[in-house]
């Protein structure tokens, strides 16, 4: 909800103070539309607690630069806010006509950047528990865009110590990167899961496809051998129905099927070993200790 107006003849908003009304009246008298627009934006009265002080502000708009100490850790903190109070900003309450005060920080602020040497208010929602006493930067707005003409890189880890506490970094040198939609991490639709490593997944799928192809080939060889031996036994059975079996007949049968026995044994052995190959692929790709894990150990997304 905006109370600005580019029309110098428009009536002042009930959310504006007497001082703003006076400036608008003067702008209207001088028919200065630009001045009217510049001075018609409600600006609430800023109230600073503790050691915080105002180090910069827009002359007529609700935008401040505030420096001070974090209340809990007495460490420096810098806040840059534009549009304090967001769409609900006002200089005076339209009902009570009393000045509206603004205390930093407010969730209603339109856009802000906060830098703290040490704070518990990190805004992190993807970890178990909440990080305490952390050096933190928080950027909040309706939309946030990061653009690099050559590359955008998101990095984590690489530091031996946590600067906010001075203690050793338990996350190790790798660190973690989490992409959290909905600003929440909970079972179901918003549950964080490890990201997939593309090259490792491709190699795993290539090997699975090769294994499937080998199984099909071995089964075809086994079936072909069985069909050939069945044909031989059928022909021999038909021929032997009129004569008595002798040792010579057995030798003849063996000589006919002997060439197929090694092929059948090799194909059957290869087919049985496919189960071992699948287990090895699981060991190499799908376990937390795998040499080429499909799932990232450090990066998650929901």
GUVEXDREN-726174 format. One line per 8 residues: their letters; for each residue x, y, z negated of N, C-alpha, C, CB. Coordinates in steps of 0.05 Angstrom, whole numbers. Last residue first. Glycine has a CB too. Layout:
// GUVEXDREN-726174
a	X:Y:Z:X:Y:Z:X:Y:Z:X:Y:Z; ...
//
This chain:
// GUVEXDREN-726174
xxxxxxxx	311:-582:20:284:-593:16:266:-587:40:272:-582:-10; 380:-603:17:359:-586:29:332:-598:22:362:-583:61; 450:-602:0:423:-612:-2:403:-592:10:416:-618:-31; 517:-624:-2:498:-605:9:470:-617:9:506:-596:37; 551:-665:-22:552:-638:-34:529:-620:-26:578:-625:-27; 551:-711:5:554:-713:-24:550:-686:-38:581:-724:-32; 507:-726:59:527:-708:47:528:-712:16:521:-679:54; 499:-790:87:487:-768:70:510:-752:58:469:-780:49
xxxxxxxx	533:-826:111:514:-812:127:503:-787:113:490:-830:136; 603:-832:96:575:-832:87:557:-816:106:572:-820:59; 652:-865:107:639:-846:125:609:-845:118:643:-855:155; 665:-895:62:686:-879:74:674:-858:93:706:-897:89; 619:-896:6:627:-903:34:648:-884:44:602:-902:52; 598:-888:-43:627:-891:-42:637:-898:-13:637:-913:-61; 543:-888:-35:556:-864:-45:587:-864:-43:548:-859:-74; 530:-922:28:534:-922:-1:547:-896:-10:552:-946:-9
xxxxxxxx	527:-924:84:503:-918:69:506:-917:39:481:-938:75; 576:-938:111:561:-914:118:539:-906:98:548:-918:144; 603:-985:96:619:-963:108:604:-937:110:628:-972:135; 563:-1018:76:586:-1011:59:600:-986:70:605:-1035:56; 532:-1024:122:520:-1011:98:543:-1001:80:502:-1030:83; 569:-1052:152:560:-1026:161:548:-1010:138:540:-1028:185; 572:-1100:123:596:-1083:126:588:-1055:134:616:-1095:145; 520:-1120:132:529:-1113:105:553:-1094:105:535:-1138:89
xxxxxxxx	524:-1129:187:505:-1110:177:512:-1101:149:476:-1121:177; 562:-1171:188:568:-1145:201:549:-1123:191:566:-1148:231; 534:-1212:164:558:-1201:150:565:-1174:162:582:-1220:153; 495:-1221:203:487:-1212:176:510:-1200:161:476:-1236:161; 525:-1240:245:514:-1214:248:504:-1203:221:490:-1214:268; 541:-1292:240:559:-1272:229:547:-1244:230:586:-1272:243; 503:-1321:268:503:-1322:239:520:-1300:226:512:-1350:230; 519:-1309:320:493:-1300:311:491:-1300:281:471:-1318:323
xxxxxxxx	569:-1334:323:567:-1305:326:541:-1294:315:571:-1297:355; 551:-1387:318:568:-1376:297:568:-1345:298:597:-1385:301; 521:-1394:365:508:-1396:339:524:-1384:317:503:-1426:333; 561:-1387:403:539:-1368:403:524:-1369:376:519:-1375:425; 594:-1431:391:605:-1404:389:582:-1383:387:622:-1397:414; 558:-1474:400:570:-1470:373:581:-1441:370:593:-1490:368; 547:-1468:454:525:-1466:435:536:-1461:407:509:-1492:435; 597:-1476:476:583:-1451:481:561:-1446:460:572:-1450:509
xxxxxxxx	609:-1529:460:625:-1506:450:611:-1480:453:652:-1506:465; 564:-1558:488:568:-1557:459:585:-1534:449:580:-1584:449; 566:-1559:543:548:-1540:531:552:-1537:500:519:-1547:536; 599:-1601:558:607:-1574:565:590:-1552:551:604:-1570:595; 570:-1648:538:594:-1638:525:601:-1610:532:617:-1657:532; 528:-1668:566:522:-1647:548:546:-1635:535:503:-1657:526; 553:-1706:599:535:-1686:611:531:-1662:592:509:-1698:619; 580:-1740:566:596:-1725:586:579:-1703:598:606:-1744:608
xxxxxxxx	538:-1763:537:557:-1745:523:573:-1728:543:577:-1761:506; 514:-1794:577:499:-1772:564:518:-1752:551:479:-1783:543; 556:-1830:587:546:-1813:609:531:-1789:597:528:-1829:628; 561:-1857:540:583:-1841:549:574:-1822:570:605:-1859:560; 511:-1883:539:517:-1863:519:540:-1845:527:524:-1876:492; 519:-1918:581:499:-1898:584:504:-1876:563:471:-1910:580; 558:-1952:562:564:-1935:584:544:-1913:588:566:-1951:610; 531:-1980:523:552:-1961:515:559:-1942:537:578:-1976:506
xxxxxxxx	462:-1980:543:488:-1993:539:508:-1972:530:498:-2006:566; 392:-1991:544:415:-1974:538:440:-1990:534:409:-1958:512; 361:-2022:601:368:-2023:572:392:-2005:567:375:-2053:564; 315:-1985:644:339:-2002:639:345:-2002:609:363:-1992:654; 272:-1952:651:271:-1978:665:295:-1996:659:269:-1973:694; 283:-1906:623:259:-1921:615:258:-1948:628:234:-1905:623; 325:-1876:640:331:-1899:623:306:-1915:615:345:-1890:598; 305:-1834:669:320:-1854:683:324:-1879:667:347:-1842:691
xxxxxxxx	280:-1804:628:264:-1814:650:278:-1837:665:257:-1792:670; 324:-1790:598:303:-1806:586:286:-1819:607:286:-1790:567; 352:-1758:633:364:-1783:625:343:-1801:613:387:-1779:605; 317:-1714:636:324:-1729:661:335:-1757:653:344:-1714:678; 317:-1698:583:292:-1705:596:297:-1722:620:276:-1680:603; 370:-1685:573:358:-1707:558:332:-1716:571:353:-1699:530; 375:-1642:609:392:-1666:612:379:-1690:598:420:-1661:601; 339:-1605:589:335:-1615:616:351:-1641:620:344:-1594:636
xxxxxxxx	362:-1596:539:335:-1608:540:330:-1619:568:314:-1587:533; 409:-1571:554:410:-1598:541:383:-1611:541:420:-1595:512; 387:-1524:576:403:-1542:593:404:-1570:581:432:-1531:596; 361:-1502:531:346:-1508:555:361:-1528:573:339:-1483:571; 405:-1493:497:384:-1511:489:367:-1520:513:365:-1498:468; 433:-1455:527:445:-1481:522:424:-1501:514:466:-1478:499; 396:-1413:527:404:-1424:552:416:-1452:548:424:-1406:567; 394:-1402:472:370:-1411:485:377:-1424:512:350:-1388:490
xxxxxxxx	446:-1384:464:436:-1407:450:412:-1419:464:429:-1400:421; 446:-1338:497:465:-1360:503:455:-1386:489:493:-1353:493; 408:-1307:471:403:-1315:499:421:-1339:506:408:-1292:519; 433:-1298:423:408:-1313:423:402:-1323:451:385:-1297:413; 475:-1266:440:481:-1292:428:456:-1310:428:491:-1289:399; 447:-1220:458:464:-1236:477:469:-1264:466:491:-1221:482; 423:-1203:411:406:-1211:434:422:-1228:453:396:-1186:448; 469:-1191:381:450:-1211:371:433:-1221:395:432:-1200:349
xxxxxxxx	491:-1149:412:505:-1174:409:487:-1197:399:528:-1171:389; 451:-1110:406:457:-1120:432:471:-1147:431:474:-1099:448; 455:-1101:351:430:-1111:362:434:-1123:390:409:-1089:364; 507:-1080:350:501:-1105:336:475:-1118:346:498:-1100:305; 500:-1033:378:518:-1053:389:513:-1080:376:548:-1045:383; 465:-1006:344:456:-1013:371:474:-1034:383:456:-988:389; 500:-1000:301:475:-1016:297:465:-1025:325:454:-999:282; 538:-966:323:546:-993:315:522:-1011:311:562:-991:289
xxxxxxxx	506:-920:332:520:-934:355:527:-962:348:545:-918:363; 492:-908:280:471:-917:298:483:-930:323:453:-893:307; 543:-892:260:528:-915:248:507:-926:267:514:-905:222; 554:-849:293:572:-872:294:558:-897:282:598:-867:279; 512:-814:278:514:-823:305:531:-849:307:526:-801:323; 525:-806:224:499:-819:231:501:-830:259:476:-799:228; 573:-779:229:573:-805:216:547:-820:222:575:-801:186; 556:-732:256:575:-750:269:575:-778:256:604:-738:267
xxxxxxxx	518:-709:217:511:-717:244:530:-737:257:509:-694:261; 498:-721:154:523:-714:169:520:-726:197:548:-725:154; 441:-694:123:452:-716:140:477:-705:154:432:-726:160; 435:-672:55:434:-668:84:448:-691:98:448:-641:90; 397:-701:1:423:-696:14:419:-691:44:442:-720:10; 340:-663:-22:352:-688:-13:378:-682:1:333:-703:6; 294:-636:-69:319:-634:-54:330:-661:-47:340:-618:-71; 224:-632:-61:246:-646:-73:272:-644:-56:239:-676:-77
xxxxxxxx	176:-611:-44:198:-593:-48:222:-606:-62:188:-570:-65; 140:-655:-40:146:-638:-16:170:-621:-19:122:-621:-10; 167:-693:-93:147:-690:-71:157:-673:-49:121:-679:-82; 192:-659:-151:186:-683:-136:164:-679:-115:177:-706:-155; 224:-594:-139:206:-612:-154:200:-637:-138:181:-598:-163; 247:-533:-137:257:-560:-133:241:-579:-151:288:-562:-138; 235:-470:-104:230:-490:-125:241:-518:-116:200:-492:-131; 229:-434:-62:243:-426:-87:237:-445:-110:235:-397:-94
xxxxxxxx	210:-450:-14:191:-448:-35:203:-439:-62:177:-474:-39; 271:-484:1:247:-472:10:227:-471:-13:235:-487:34; 337:-482:-7:313:-487:-24:290:-471:-13:319:-480:-53; 397:-511:3:377:-494:17:350:-501:5:378:-500:48; 459:-512:-30:431:-520:-30:413:-501:-15:420:-523:-59; 523:-534:-34:506:-515:-20:478:-526:-19:517:-510:9; 576:-540:-82:551:-549:-71:537:-527:-56:533:-561:-92; 646:-560:-93:622:-543:-97:598:-555:-84:628:-515:-85
xxxxxxxx	698:-581:-89:679:-583:-66:657:-563:-69:668:-611:-64; 728:-579:-135:736:-561:-113:715:-560:-90:763:-568:-103; 680:-584:-189:704:-591:-174:709:-572:-151:700:-619:-163; 641:-572:-225:632:-581:-198:656:-589:-180:616:-559:-184; 668:-551:-267:660:-579:-269:651:-590:-242:638:-583:-289; 719:-508:-272:696:-513:-255:689:-543:-254:702:-503:-226; 737:-488:-338:743:-504:-314:717:-509:-298:757:-530:-321; 720:-420:-359:723:-449:-363:728:-463:-336:699:-461:-377
xxxxxxxx	705:-368:-356:734:-373:-358:740:-403:-363:745:-358:-381; 654:-352:-347:660:-364:-372:690:-368:-377:646:-391:-374; 655:-327:-297:638:-316:-318:644:-327:-345:610:-322:-311; 689:-359:-266:698:-332:-275:681:-321:-297:699:-313:-252; 708:-423:-270:684:-407:-269:691:-380:-281:660:-420:-284; 765:-449:-233:753:-439:-257:727:-424:-251:772:-421:-273; 782:-464:-183:787:-482:-206:772:-474:-231:817:-484:-212; 747:-463:-123:758:-448:-145:760:-467:-169:740:-424:-153
xxxxxxxx	721:-491:-84:748:-481:-78:761:-465:-100:746:-464:-54; 651:-475:-76:674:-489:-88:700:-476:-81:674:-518:-78; 624:-457:-12:621:-463:-41:645:-478:-51:595:-479:-46; 601:-416:43:621:-432:29:614:-436:0:648:-418:31; 576:-408:105:567:-409:77:587:-427:62:537:-420:74; 589:-366:159:598:-389:143:588:-386:114:629:-390:144; 576:-348:223:567:-345:196:574:-369:180:535:-340:195; 612:-318:277:605:-341:261:594:-332:234:630:-359:257
xxxxxxxx	607:-272:312:622:-296:320:614:-320:304:652:-291:316; 572:-236:289:575:-236:319:591:-261:328:589:-211:328; 527:-255:240:555:-253:247:557:-254:277:572:-274:234; 478:-238:193:485:-241:222:514:-237:226:468:-221:239; 426:-251:151:456:-250:152:463:-256:181:469:-270:132; 368:-222:125:382:-233:148:412:-229:146:372:-219:174; 311:-228:88:340:-223:85:353:-237:110:351:-235:58; 248:-200:70:265:-215:89:294:-208:85:256:-209:118
xxxxxxxx	234:-177:20:215:-193:35:229:-211:56:194:-175:49; 288:-188:-27:272:-172:-9:252:-189:5:291:-157:13; 347:-192:-65:318:-198:-63:305:-178:-45:305:-198:-91; 407:-221:-85:394:-203:-66:365:-211:-62:410:-204:-39; 453:-226:-136:426:-233:-128:415:-212:-108:407:-236:-153; 512:-253:-159:501:-233:-141:474:-243:-132:520:-228:-116; 549:-265:-220:527:-271:-201:521:-246:-183:502:-279:-216; 583:-301:-267:585:-278:-249:566:-284:-226:615:-274:-239
xxxxxxxx	547:-330:-320:559:-333:-293:561:-306:-280:542:-352:-276; 521:-351:-368:545:-335:-368:560:-338:-341:564:-342:-391; 493:-413:-346:495:-391:-365:521:-377:-362:491:-401:-394; 448:-446:-302:476:-437:-308:476:-413:-326:490:-430:-281; 399:-488:-328:404:-462:-316:433:-454:-322:384:-441:-326; 376:-555:-309:384:-534:-328:390:-508:-313:408:-543:-344; 397:-579:-249:385:-587:-275:395:-568:-296:392:-617:-282; 387:-533:-194:404:-549:-212:388:-558:-237:429:-533:-221
xxxxxxxx	356:-499:-165:361:-525:-153:379:-543:-171:374:-522:-126; 349:-447:-179:328:-465:-187:334:-494:-179:302:-456:-175; 380:-387:-200:385:-413:-188:363:-433:-198:413:-424:-195; 378:-337:-223:357:-343:-204:360:-371:-191:357:-323:-182; 412:-319:-262:424:-324:-236:402:-329:-215:442:-348:-238; 415:-295:-317:394:-291:-298:405:-294:-269:381:-263:-301; 457:-294:-350:442:-319:-349:420:-319:-328:429:-325:-376; 520:-264:-331:491:-263:-336:480:-291:-337:477:-246:-314
xxxxxxxx	574:-224:-317:565:-247:-332:536:-244:-338:582:-251:-358; 577:-185:-278:602:-200:-285:595:-225:-300:621:-182:-302; 529:-178:-226:535:-180:-255:562:-195:-259:513:-195:-270; 491:-142:-181:517:-155:-185:524:-155:-215:539:-141:-169; 434:-141:-142:444:-140:-169:470:-155:-171:423:-151:-190; 394:-107:-97:419:-123:-100:430:-119:-128:440:-115:-77; 327:-106:-73:347:-99:-92:371:-118:-89:336:-101:-121; 263:-82:-53:288:-95:-45:309:-86:-65:296:-87:-16
xxxxxxxx	216:-71:-85:214:-79:-57:239:-94:-48:209:-55:-39; 199:-94:-150:217:-79:-133:216:-89:-104:245:-78:-144; 171:-128:-183:156:-114:-163:173:-97:-144:135:-96:-176; 203:-146:-222:198:-164:-200:182:-151:-178:183:-189:-211; 252:-100:-245:223:-107:-242:220:-125:-219:206:-81:-239; 302:-87:-296:293:-93:-269:264:-99:-269:309:-116:-257; 283:-18:-306:298:-38:-290:304:-62:-307:325:-25:-279; 221:11:-313:244:0:-327:257:-21:-309:235:-13:-354
xxxxxxxx	185:69:-303:197:46:-290:221:37:-306:204:52:-260; 122:101:-318:151:96:-323:159:70:-310:157:94:-353; 78:151:-299:85:122:-297:115:119:-300:75:110:-270; 45:201:-337:68:192:-320:72:162:-322:94:207:-329; -27:201:-337:-1:201:-351:21:192:-332:-3:183:-376; -77:197:-317:-62:221:-309:-35:223:-324:-79:246:-314; -109:154:-323:-102:168:-347:-87:194:-342:-84:150:-364; -119:141:-267:-140:141:-287:-133:158:-311:-146:113:-296
xxxxxxxx	-71:143:-238:-95:157:-228:-117:159:-248:-105:143:-203; -11:156:-269:-33:137:-269:-58:152:-260:-37:124:-297; 41:183:-228:21:186:-250:0:165:-247:9:214:-250; 74:159:-191:85:179:-209:67:183:-233:90:205:-195; 79:91:-170:63:115:-174:78:133:-193:35:108:-185; 79:28:-136:93:51:-147:74:75:-149:117:58:-129; 61:-18:-114:46:-8:-137:59:17:-150:43:-30:-158; 93:-40:-75:69:-26:-66:53:-13:-89:51:-45:-51
xxxxxxxx	152:-31:-116:139:-41:-91:114:-26:-84:132:-70:-95; 181:-15:-159:152:-18:-163:138:-29:-138:140:7:-171; 226:19:-116:220:8:-143:190:7:-147:234:25:-165; 252:25:-65:224:18:-67:217:6:-95:216:-2:-46; 315:-4:-76:298:15:-60:270:5:-62:308:16:-30; 370:-11:-119:342:-17:-114:329:5:-96:326:-19:-140; 425:-40:-145:417:-22:-123:389:-29:-115:437:-23:-98; 462:-47:-203:437:-53:-190:431:-31:-169:414:-54:-211
xxxxxxxx	514:-79:-238:507:-58:-218:481:-66:-204:530:-54:-198; 544:-89:-300:524:-98:-281:516:-74:-264:499:-110:-296; 594:-112:-347:583:-93:-328:564:-105:-308:606:-79:-313; 574:-144:-408:591:-143:-384:578:-125:-363:595:-172:-373; 547:-160:-454:561:-134:-453:581:-133:-431:574:-128:-480; 516:-205:-456:545:-209:-455:561:-183:-455:552:-225:-430; 463:-187:-461:472:-209:-476:503:-211:-478:462:-235:-465; 457:-141:-427:450:-140:-455:463:-162:-472:420:-140:-459
xxxxxxxx	506:-117:-383:487:-138:-389:482:-140:-419:497:-165:-378; 512:-47:-375:522:-72:-387:500:-92:-390:536:-67:-414; 508:-8:-314:507:-12:-343:519:-39:-351:478:-11:-352; 480:32:-263:503:17:-273:500:14:-304:530:32:-266; 439:39:-207:441:38:-236:465:21:-244:415:27:-248; 410:75:-158:434:59:-164:439:61:-194:459:69:-147; 343:77:-130:363:83:-151:387:66:-149:350:80:-178; 285:105:-103:309:89:-97:331:97:-116:317:92:-67
xxxxxxxx	233:133:-86:238:114:-109:260:95:-102:212:99:-116; 252:199:-62:240:172:-60:248:155:-83:249:159:-33; 280:247:-65:250:248:-66:237:220:-66:240:264:-44; 335:236:-68:324:261:-79:294:261:-83:332:284:-62; 356:173:-93:346:188:-70:333:213:-81:326:171:-53; 413:168:-137:385:165:-131:378:181:-106:367:175:-155; 463:143:-183:455:153:-157:425:149:-152:471:139:-135; 470:126:-234:494:137:-220:487:148:-193:515:116:-219
xxxxxxxx	440:122:-295:435:127:-267:459:140:-254:409:145:-264; 459:70:-341:457:98:-333:453:100:-303:483:113:-341; 454:27:-397:451:32:-369:448:62:-363:426:17:-359; 458:10:-450:481:24:-438:478:31:-409:506:8:-443; 389:14:-466:417:7:-474:438:24:-461:421:-22:-467; 347:29:-410:352:19:-437:382:14:-441:336:-7:-441; 316:81:-375:340:64:-377:344:55:-406:365:78:-366; 263:97:-335:271:94:-364:293:73:-365:246:85:-381
xxxxxxxx	240:142:-287:259:121:-293:266:121:-323:284:124:-276; 176:153:-264:196:162:-283:214:139:-291:183:176:-307; 164:140:-193:159:137:-222:182:147:-239:153:108:-229; 144:174:-140:170:167:-152:165:164:-182:191:188:-146; 109:171:-79:109:170:-108:135:160:-119:86:152:-118; 122:215:-26:126:187:-35:126:186:-66:152:175:-23; 121:264:-5:96:253:-12:98:225:-23:77:253:12; 166:289:15:160:294:-13:134:280:-22:158:323:-18
xxxxxxxx	169:277:69:192:270:51:185:272:22:215:289:57; 122:298:90:126:269:89:148:261:70:133:259:118; 131:353:83:108:340:70:112:310:68:82:345:86; 175:360:116:177:365:87:154:351:72:178:394:81; 150:349:166:173:333:156:176:336:126:199:341:170; 111:390:171:104:362:168:126:344:157:95:351:195; 100:449:150:125:433:153:118:404:149:147:443:133; 68:494:141:62:476:164:87:459:171:53:491:188
xxxxxxxx	72:522:96:92:528:117:88:511:142:120:524:106; 32:498:68:30:527:74:49:534:96:37:543:49; 52:447:63:27:451:78:24:480:86:3:442:61; 95:456:31:100:446:57:75:450:75:106:416:56; 68:473:-16:86:492:-2:91:483:27:112:494:-17; 42:426:-28:26:450:-22:43:471:-7:16:462:-48; 84:392:-37:66:387:-15:50:412:-7:47:364:-21; 104:415:-84:121:414:-60:104:410:-35:142:392:-62
xxxxxxxx	61:407:-117:70:434:-111:87:435:-86:85:446:-135; 59:352:-120:37:366:-108:44:394:-100:13:366:-128; 107:342:-146:104:333:-119:81:347:-105:100:303:-118; 92:364:-196:115:375:-181:114:367:-152:142:365:-193; 50:333:-212:45:361:-206:67:373:-189:41:377:-231; 56:268:-179:58:286:-201:52:315:-192:86:285:-214; 11:222:-148:33:240:-147:32:260:-171:32:256:-121; -33:191:-143:-10:179:-156:14:198:-158:-3:153:-142
xxxxxxxx	-69:215:-112:-74:217:-141:-51:205:-157:-101:204:-148; -37:248:-57:-47:224:-70:-50:229:-100:-27:201:-66; -60:308:-24:-41:293:-39:-53:269:-53:-27:311:-60; -93:308:40:-94:314:12:-73:297:-3:-122:308:1; -61:331:101:-74:311:85:-73:318:56:-62:284:90; -32:366:130:-58:376:121:-73:356:104:-74:384:145; 14:341:147:17:360:126:-9:371:115:34:383:136; 19:274:160:1:297:165:3:317:143:-28:287:169
xxxxxx	45:230:147:59:248:164:43:273:171:67:234:190; 46:203:82:30:213:104:47:232:120:4:228:94; 47:150:34:60:170:50:41:179:72:86:160:62; 29:109:5:16:134:0:29:157:16:16:141:-30; 16:41:20:32:64:23:16:90:18:45:65:51; 17:-24:0:0:0:0:18:25:0:-19:0:-24
//
